[in-house]
Amino acid sequence: MQNFHLILLTLAVFLPMQDGFARMYKWVDGNGEVQYTQHPPVGRSATEIKAHASPVRDEDAKKQLEALHEKAEEQRLERKLGTEKAARLKKTKEDKKKNCLTARKNLEVLKTAPRIRDKNTGGEFVYLDEKTRQKRLDATRQQIKENCK
């Protein structure tokens, strides 16, 4: 009797799971309409549909979500301010993003490069001394504060 209950319990647990593993097929019927079924049609060609999508990495999901938020914000601004003003704000935002990336790259170079060469007012290349390098570092950090928000 206990074995019977154990078998019954096992069937009750695993039987509903079969639907999760069911295959899906896509095919076109005689009227030209697309049909989706769990069994391939007899006498027609069908394409099996993969039920499980590949998982999305957290980074990609965050980027997609961020892009959707930006798009929604742009649309909200367009409705609020009008298309022309929203376009100017979008351009300003893009410029700040570009400036932010440039400033971050410059900061990395200023921090890591052993010697930095630049053109002087006469057009000649000279190496920066430590005092000038520190001034550039401070200015670059200020650019990052202004553009990277």
Secondary structure by P-SEA (a helix, b strand, c coil): caaaaaaaaaaaaccccccccbbbbbbcccccbbbbcccccccbbbbbbbcccccccaaaaaaaaaaaaaaaaaaaaaaaccaaaaaaaaaaaaaaaaaaaaaaaaaaaaacccbbbbbccccbbbbbcaaaaaaaaaaaaaaaaaccc
